[in-house]
């Protein structure tokens, strides 16, 4: 049987140790608690010293623990999934990296990560493209009554024109969203977009006192473009996009 170590979730500034309940990863009901050195604590739970499976259940459990901690601590440094260390290693990391952790916490002080995703609604955007691009619509109408087997080149051409128009619309609205929201953020992280209709997948590090203004701008975007896009706004997430620690256990 593998020896137990500690599975690490996040780091918090605190001089006191405490418990967050039996919510640890791995399905054993392990108690999540803190291990500390001076004014810094790692939030962890017992787990065999072996590679942890990146299953949906385990990843959700990892995220849940950080969410629970964030409800009580404003300053939280999330640690990436899958890091296991011994108590001795954890104390040594806290000792060696104390200054680094404090600098990262200062960066996040009084700030929140806010997520914005936008995707074009399929039927609406293609209707918009046909309405906006008269040449595409004209070509489409010219072959609409003809047999498909006799209009293959034209249909291919229409497909290429629509694809190019869609790419252009994605870039136009992506720039517009960033133009509106970026001035309210301290830092912006653009993540990979998935699918040809995704406009933006971005995270914004925003000062807490600007969160309401940021939300109003998001709402303005939704009001203006809501017939064409599906907008998702996420306001309660760990700041993984701006601090994602990979603890190096020896």
N, C-alpha and C positions, 0 to 999 in steps of 0.2 A: 504493500500500500504506500502511495506517495505521501511524503511528509507534507503537512499543511504549512502554507505561507500566508501571505495577506494579499488579497486582490484589492487594487487601488482604484478609487473612483475620482477623487478630487482633493484639492488642498484648500484649507481655509485658515484665515488669521484668527487665532484664539489661544489663550493661555490655559484654557480649561478643556479637559477631556469629557466626552459625553457619548451617548448611544443614540442611534436613530431607529432602532428596532430590527426585527428578524427579516430583513428584506434583501439579503445578499444574493449575488448571482450564484447559479449552479443548482438551484432548486432544493437546497438542504435546509433552508430557513436560517442561514447563518446571521448572527447579529452584526449589524453595521455600526462601527464605533470609530473613535479617533485614536491615533498614535501621534504623540507630540514631542517636539523639541522647542524649548523656550516659547516663543509667541506664534508658532506655526504648527498646524496639525494636518495629517493625512487622514482622510476618511477611507476606511478599508473594512474588509470582512475576511474571515478565514476561508482558504481555498487551497486544494492540493497544489503543490509546486509542479505544475505541468501545464502545457498549452491548453488554454480554454477554448472551447468550440465557439466559433462566431455564429451561433444560432440566433434566430429572431428573438427567442425567449431570453437568452442571455444578454443580448444587446439592449432589449427593452428594459431588463432589470438594471443594467448599468445606467441607462438614462433616467430611470425612475429614482434611483438613489440620489443622483445629482439634483433632480427636481425637488426631492424632499429637503435636501440640504439648502438649496437656494431659497426655500420658503423661510428659512431662519437666518441665513447669512447673506449679506449683500455682496461680500467679496468671496467669490468662488473661482478657483482655477481648475477647470475640468481636465482630467487625464484621459488620454485616448484609451479605447477599449483594449483589454487583454493584458494588462500589466500586473504581474505578480512578483512579490519580493518577500524577503524575510523581515522580521522586526528590526534586526540589526541593520540591514540595508536601508530600510525606511528612515531610521534615525540618522544614519550617515548622510543620506540624501538631503534630509531636512537641514542638517548642520551645514553641509557644503553649499547648498543652493539657496540659503536663507535670503541673501541679498537679491538674487535673481527673482525669487518668488515675490518678494516685496515690490520690486520694480514692476512686475506684471500686474500685481494687485493695484498698484498706483495707476497703471494704465487703464484699468477697468473701473476704478473708483467712481461711483455715481454715474455709471453708464450701463446701458443694456444692449444686448444684441437683438435686433429686430429683423425678421426675414420677410422678403417680398418675392413672390413668384407670380408670373403672368403668362398665360397661354391663350393664343387665339382660339375662339370658338370656331370649329371647323366650318359649319354651314355659313355662318355669318361672315367670316373672313373671305371665303371664296366668292360669296355674293358681292362683297365690297370690292374685291379685285376686279370682277367682271364689270361692275358699275364704274369704277375708277379708270380702268384701262379699256377704252373703247375699241382699240385694235384687237384685243383678245376676244372681246364679246362679238365683234363683227365676224371674226374668223369662225368662232363657235357657231354662230347663227347661220353661216354660209354652208355648213355641212350637217346641220342638225337633222335634215330630212333625208340625207343620203345614207346608203348602206355602209355600215362600219368597215367592211372589207375594201371599200373603194376610197376611204378617207383616212387610211392609216397614217400617211405622212403628215396630214393636217392635224390629226389628233395628237401625234407626237410633238408637233410644233406647239400646239396649244398647251400641252403638259409642261414643256420647257419654259414657255412664257409665263405660265402661272407660277411655276416653281421660282423663277427669277423674281417675279413680282412679290411673292410671299417672303423671300429672303430680304427684299428691300423694305417691306412693311415691318418685318421683325426688327431690323436695324433702326428704322425711323422711330418706332415706339420705344425701343430699348433706350435710345439716346434721350428721348423725351422723359421717360421715367427717371433716369439718372439725373437729368437736368433739374427736375423738380425735387427729388429726394436727397441727392448728395449734399447740398448746402446745409442740411440739418444734421449731417452725420460727421463724426470725428474721423471715421475710417469706413471704407466700403470694400467688400470682398465680392467679386463676381465669380460665381460657381458655374460649373458646366451646365449647359442647357440640354434637355433631353427631348428629342423629337423636333420635327421641322416647324411645329407651331408654337414651341416655347419661346417666349420673348425674352424673359429674364429670370434668373434664379440668383438672387443676391442677398447678402447680409449687410446690415448697416449697424455700426457701433454708434449709439446715440446717447447723449447726456439725458439723464432721467427727466430733467425739467423741460426737455424739448420733445419728449415722447408724444404728448398730446398734439403738438403742432405737426409732428411727423404723421401721426394717424390721420389728421385732417387732410393732409396732402395726399395720402394714400386714398382716402375716401373721395377726394376731388378727382383723382385719376379714374377711380371706379365709376364715378358719376359720368365723366366725360366719355369714357371708352367702353363702358360696361356692356354695350350691345355687341361688341366685337371680341371682348376679352374676358377671361375668367381670372380673377385676381385673388391670390391667397396671401393673407397677412398673418404672421406669427410673431407674438410678442413675449411669450414665456418660454425662452429656450436658453440653455447654457451657452456661454460665449465661445463655442468650439471654433468658430471661424476666425477668431482673433487670438485665442490662446488654446492650443491643443497639445498639451505636454505629453511627451513620450519619456517616461521615467526609465532611466538606464540602470536596471538592477545588475550588479556584478555576478 
